[in-house]
Amino acid sequence: MDNIFDLTTVELKTIADELQKRIEEGLKIDGQEILGIPTHIHPKKKFEDGKVLALDWGGTNFRAAVVEYKNGKATILESNKNPLSAKETKGFDQEKLHRRMAEYISELKTLDDTVTEIGYCFSYPAASRLNGDAILLRWTKGIDIPDMIEKPVGETLMNYLNNYKGIDTTFKSIKVINDTVACLFAGLTELTDKNVPFDSYIGLIVGTGTNMAGLMALNKIEKLNNKDEGVIPVNLESGNFNPPHLTVMDGLVDAMSNNKGNQRFEKAISGGYLGELFKAVFSDEKIKYDFDGKDLSDVINNPKDNKKEHVNVANWIYSRSAKLVAASLAGLAQVLVAQNAVIKEIYLAADGTVFWSNDYEKQVDVELKKLLPTGVTMKISEREKMKEPNLIGSAIAALS
């Protein structure tokens, strides 16, 4: 069997160049393939001590935590995690979703009346508002709750929580950010070997879904018509990129999805779809219907227990995913350098179950060295330094 998922360096460079064009289009005009959503929250350099409620919903689980910021350091005092995927939310409307979330939040024992701010990491396409809230644009990752689309994500949830009998505090504000922006916020304190900030920072998620965020120059985001100096976090929603060099198998997975034509890049690289690609290749075999990214990883890690062709294809799919991620990072780096030629050192704050498995990050690093603009380097965050970035980043947003 030939490796139909193989990509050459030349092809990956073409993908990077195409993504650069799509990002730059999204920074000029709303509603493009790459949305390029500015997040109107600027993290402070110094925070007052206090506790906040941090929430994180990323497609598989919903997490709630009480985070304390004290003496310049954020500490998670308590957290819980509960399944809240497409399966659990099937048939939900907004009220059912908020009730389920409120039940989980009310279980936090350290949530008292001193906690009045909420930071919410909401990992779906949403347009940031000037007050820190966001408007849901569309669902991804199989979630489908129609009555929430085009409504404020934070305000409706906060109002529900303030009227829920099991929660004994009154929340005053809520800030909504994407998981990639949360990674950015959590990684901003990382310094170069010279003990100075990096020239720029990127947030990346490769888990159930995928997305990137970058710090963009305000005066380079044409659709904002803002001439001020400085940078602002931009949630790209890069999973919707439709890259060149996809395969027939990618087309089959897309055709069988509930959002045909959308999220083509995500369907090629994220854990929510890698299993679907494997099943498409072996459609003439009896593969279990719910074979997913975790199962694919198990095939890779247990070659003696699986057919040789299954192991090969699993590795090919995984390897292509890492190469595509590297190409996307190179494309974003090209945008940042085009905006500011002095950028040479970029810090990548990465998270996600796929990214931190099977030496995936090492494969990404190898390809990055071939694809980045000349003279530009990218340091990938260490796994231990990115513990709970969504919760920590959400807490920083709440305090900003």
C-alpha positions in Angstrom: 0.0 0.0 0.0 1.3 3.4 -1.0 1.5 6.3 1.5 -1.2 8.6 0.1 -0.7 10.9 3.1 2.9 11.7 2.4 3.7 15.4 1.9 7.0 16.8 0.5 8.7 19.9 1.9 7.7 21.7 -1.3 4.1 20.8 -0.8 4.2 21.9 2.9 5.7 25.2 1.9 2.9 25.7 -0.6 0.4 25.0 2.3 2.2 27.6 4.5 2.1 30.2 1.7 -1.6 29.6 1.1 -2.4 29.9 4.8 -0.5 33.2 5.0 -2.7 34.5 2.2 -5.9 33.4 3.9 -4.9 34.9 7.3 -4.1 38.2 5.6 -7.5 38.2 3.9 -9.2 37.5 7.2 -7.4 40.5 8.8 -8.7 42.8 6.0 -12.4 41.7 5.7 -14.8 39.8 8.1 -16.3 36.5 7.1 -13.3 35.1 5.2 -12.2 31.4 5.3 -9.8 32.4 8.1 -12.0 34.6 10.4 -9.1 36.3 12.3 -11.2 37.3 15.3 -9.5 40.0 17.5 -9.9 39.3 21.2 -10.5 42.6 23.0 -8.8 41.6 26.3 -5.4 42.8 27.1 -3.6 40.8 29.8 -2.3 43.0 32.6 1.4 42.9 33.6 0.4 43.0 37.3 -2.7 41.7 39.0 -4.4 42.3 42.3 -4.6 39.2 44.6 -7.9 37.4 44.5 -9.9 34.4 43.5 -11.8 33.8 40.2 -14.0 31.1 38.7 -12.3 29.6 35.6 -14.2 27.6 33.1 -13.0 25.5 30.1 -15.2 23.8 27.5 -13.2 22.4 24.6 -15.3 19.8 22.9 -14.8 16.7 25.1 -15.0 17.8 28.8 -16.2 20.8 30.8 -13.9 21.9 33.6 -14.7 24.3 36.4 -12.0 25.6 38.8 -11.4 28.2 41.5 -8.1 29.9 40.7 -6.3 32.1 43.2 -3.9 34.8 42.0 -1.5 35.7 44.8 2.0 37.3 44.8 2.2 37.2 41.1 1.4 33.5 40.7 -1.8 31.7 39.7 -2.8 28.6 41.7 -5.7 26.2 41.0 -7.3 25.7 44.4 -9.8 23.2 43.2 -11.2 21.9 39.9 -13.5 19.3 38.5 -13.9 17.7 35.0 -17.0 16.2 33.5 -17.8 14.8 30.1 -19.7 17.3 27.9 -19.1 16.3 24.3 -21.4 16.0 21.3 -22.7 12.8 22.7 -23.6 14.2 26.1 -25.2 17.4 24.6 -27.2 15.7 21.9 -30.7 17.3 21.9 -29.7 20.1 24.3 -30.9 23.6 24.1 -29.3 26.6 25.9 -31.1 26.1 29.1 -30.2 22.4 29.4 -26.6 23.2 28.7 -26.4 26.0 31.3 -28.2 23.8 33.9 -25.6 21.0 33.4 -22.8 23.5 33.7 -24.3 25.1 36.8 -24.6 21.6 38.4 -20.9 21.0 37.9 -19.9 24.5 39.1 -22.0 24.2 42.3 -19.8 21.2 43.3 -16.8 23.5 43.9 -16.3 23.8 47.7 -14.0 26.8 47.5 -16.5 28.8 45.5 -17.6 31.5 47.9 -19.0 35.0 47.8 -15.5 36.5 47.3 -15.5 35.0 43.8 -17.2 37.5 41.6 -15.3 37.3 38.3 -15.5 34.5 35.7 -12.9 33.6 33.0 -14.4 31.3 30.4 -12.3 29.4 27.8 -14.8 28.7 25.1 -13.3 26.7 22.2 -15.7 27.4 19.4 -15.8 30.2 16.8 -17.0 33.3 18.5 -16.7 37.0 17.8 -15.1 38.9 20.7 -17.0 41.9 22.0 -15.4 45.1 23.5 -16.8 44.2 26.9 -14.9 40.9 27.0 -17.9 38.7 26.1 -18.2 36.9 22.7 -20.9 36.0 20.2 -21.2 32.4 19.1 -20.7 32.2 15.3 -21.1 28.5 14.7 -20.5 25.1 16.4 -17.7 22.7 15.7 -16.5 19.3 17.0 -20.0 17.8 16.5 -21.7 20.1 19.0 -25.1 21.4 17.8 -27.2 23.7 20.0 -29.0 25.9 17.5 -30.6 28.4 19.9 -27.2 29.6 21.1 -25.9 30.8 17.7 -25.5 34.5 17.3 -26.1 35.1 21.1 -23.6 36.3 23.8 -21.8 33.3 25.3 -20.8 34.8 28.6 -23.7 37.1 29.5 -26.4 34.3 29.2 -24.3 31.9 31.2 -23.5 34.4 34.0 -27.2 35.4 34.3 -28.2 31.7 34.6 -25.5 31.1 37.3 -26.7 34.2 39.3 -30.2 32.7 39.4 -29.1 29.2 40.2 -30.0 28.2 43.8 -26.9 26.0 44.3 -24.4 28.8 43.8 -23.9 31.2 46.8 -22.3 34.2 45.1 -23.2 36.9 42.6 -20.9 37.2 39.6 -20.2 40.7 38.3 -18.4 40.1 35.1 -17.3 37.3 32.7 -14.5 37.3 30.1 -14.7 34.8 27.2 -11.6 33.7 25.3 -10.7 30.9 23.0 -8.4 28.1 24.1 -5.6 29.3 21.8 -5.8 32.8 23.3 -5.8 31.1 26.8 -2.5 29.4 25.8 -1.1 32.7 24.7 -2.0 34.3 28.0 -0.5 31.4 29.9 2.7 31.5 27.9 3.3 35.2 27.9 5.6 35.0 30.9 8.1 32.7 29.1 11.4 34.5 28.4 14.3 33.8 26.0 17.6 32.6 27.2 18.6 36.3 27.5 15.8 36.7 30.2 13.8 39.0 27.9 10.5 38.5 26.2 10.3 36.6 22.9 9.6 38.8 19.9 6.2 37.2 19.5 3.9 34.5 20.8 1.6 31.9 19.2 -1.0 29.8 20.9 -1.8 26.4 19.4 -4.3 23.6 20.2 -4.2 20.1 18.6 -6.6 17.9 20.5 -10.2 17.0 19.7 -10.1 20.0 17.4 -7.3 22.4 16.3 -6.8 26.2 16.1 -4.1 28.9 16.4 -3.9 32.4 17.8 -1.2 35.0 17.4 -0.3 38.4 18.7 -1.0 40.8 15.9 0.0 44.5 15.4 -3.2 46.6 15.9 -2.4 48.9 13.0 -1.9 45.9 10.7 -5.4 44.5 11.2 -7.1 46.6 8.5 -10.7 45.7 9.4 -10.3 47.3 12.8 -9.2 50.6 11.3 -7.1 51.2 14.4 -3.9 53.2 14.0 -2.7 52.6 17.6 0.6 51.0 18.3 0.8 47.7 20.2 -0.5 44.2 19.7 -3.8 42.3 20.3 -4.5 38.6 20.5 -6.2 37.3 17.3 -8.1 34.0 17.3 -7.6 32.7 13.8 -10.1 29.8 13.7 -7.5 28.2 11.5 -9.3 24.8 11.6 -11.5 26.1 8.8 -8.5 26.5 6.4 -9.0 24.5 3.2 -5.4 23.5 2.3 -4.1 22.2 -1.0 -2.8 18.6 -1.3 -5.6 16.8 0.6 -6.6 13.3 -0.4 -9.6 11.4 -1.6 -9.9 10.0 2.0 -10.1 13.6 3.3 -13.0 14.1 0.9 -14.8 11.1 2.2 -14.5 12.1 5.8 -15.7 15.6 4.9 -18.7 14.2 3.0 -19.8 12.1 6.0 -19.4 14.9 8.5 -22.2 17.1 9.9 -20.5 20.3 8.6 -19.6 19.3 5.0 -17.2 21.8 3.4 -16.1 23.4 6.7 -13.2 22.8 9.0 -11.2 20.9 6.3 -7.9 21.5 8.0 -9.2 20.3 11.3 -10.6 17.2 9.7 -7.1 16.4 8.4 -5.2 16.8 11.7 -7.3 16.7 14.9 -8.1 13.9 17.2 -11.8 14.2 16.5 -11.2 13.1 12.9 -8.0 11.0 12.7 -10.0 7.9 13.5 -12.5 8.7 10.7 -9.6 8.9 8.2 -8.4 5.5 9.4 -11.9 4.0 8.9 -12.1 5.6 5.5 -8.9 3.8 4.4 -10.2 0.5 5.6 -13.8 0.9 4.7 -13.9 -2.7 3.4 -12.9 -4.0 6.9 -14.9 -4.4 10.1 -13.5 -1.5 12.1 -15.5 -0.6 15.2 -17.8 2.3 14.5 -16.5 4.6 17.2 -12.8 4.1 16.4 -11.2 7.5 17.3 -7.9 9.3 17.8 -7.2 7.4 21.0 -7.7 4.1 19.2 -5.3 5.3 16.4 -2.7 6.1 19.0 -3.1 2.6 20.5 -2.5 1.1 17.1 0.8 3.1 16.8 1.9 2.2 20.3 1.1 -1.5 20.0 2.4 -2.6 16.6 2.8 -6.3 17.5 -0.9 -6.5 18.3 -2.2 -5.0 15.0 -2.0 -5.7 11.3 1.1 -4.3 9.6 -1.0 -2.2 7.2 -3.0 -0.8 10.1 0.1 0.2 11.9 1.6 1.8 8.7 -1.6 3.8 7.9 -1.9 4.9 11.5 1.6 6.3 11.5 1.1 7.9 8.1 -2.0 9.7 9.3 -0.3 10.8 12.5 2.8 12.0 10.7 0.9 14.0 8.1 -1.0 15.7 10.9 2.3 16.8 12.5 3.6 18.0 9.2 0.4 20.0 8.5 0.6 21.6 11.9 4.2 22.6 11.2 3.1 24.1 7.9 0.4 26.1 9.5 2.8 27.5 12.2 5.2 28.5 9.4 2.3 30.2 7.6 1.4 32.2 10.7 5.1 33.0 11.3 5.3 34.5 7.8 2.3 36.7 8.6 4.0 38.0 11.9 7.3 38.6 10.1 5.5 40.4 7.3 3.9 42.7 9.9 7.2 43.3 11.8 10.5 42.4 10.2 12.3 42.5 13.5 10.6 39.3 14.7 13.1 36.6 15.0 12.3 34.5 18.1 8.8 33.2 18.5 7.4 31.2 21.5 4.8 28.5 20.8 2.5 27.8 23.7 0.9 24.5 22.7 -1.7 22.2 24.2 -3.9 19.3 23.3 -3.9 15.5 23.7 -2.7 14.9 20.1 0.2 17.4 20.3 1.6 15.9 23.5 1.5 12.2 22.4 3.7 9.8 20.4 6.5 12.3 20.0 4.2 14.5 17.9 5.8 17.7 19.1 9.2 16.4 17.9 7.9 15.7 14.5 6.5 19.2 14.4 9.8 20.7 15.4 11.7 18.8 12.7 9.4 20.1 10.0 9.4 23.7 11.4 13.1 23.9 11.0 12.6 23.3 7.2 9.7 25.7 6.8 10.2 28.8 8.9 11.3 32.0 7.3 15.1 32.4 7.1 16.5 33.6 10.4 13.3 32.9 12.4 13.3 30.4 15.2 10.3 29.0 17.2 10.7 27.5 20.7 8.0 25.0 21.5 6.7 25.1 25.1 7.7 22.3 27.4 4.9 20.1 28.4 5.3 20.6 32.2 5.3 24.4 31.7 1.8 24.2 30.0 -0.1 22.5 32.8 -3.7 23.7 32.7 -3.1 26.6 30.3 -6.8 27.0 29.6 -7.7 27.5 33.2 -4.7 29.7 34.0 -5.3 31.7 30.8 -9.0 32.1 31.7 -8.1 33.3 35.1 -5.7 35.9 33.7 -8.5 37.0 31.3 -10.9 37.4 34.2 -8.5 39.6 36.1 -7.6 41.7 33.0 
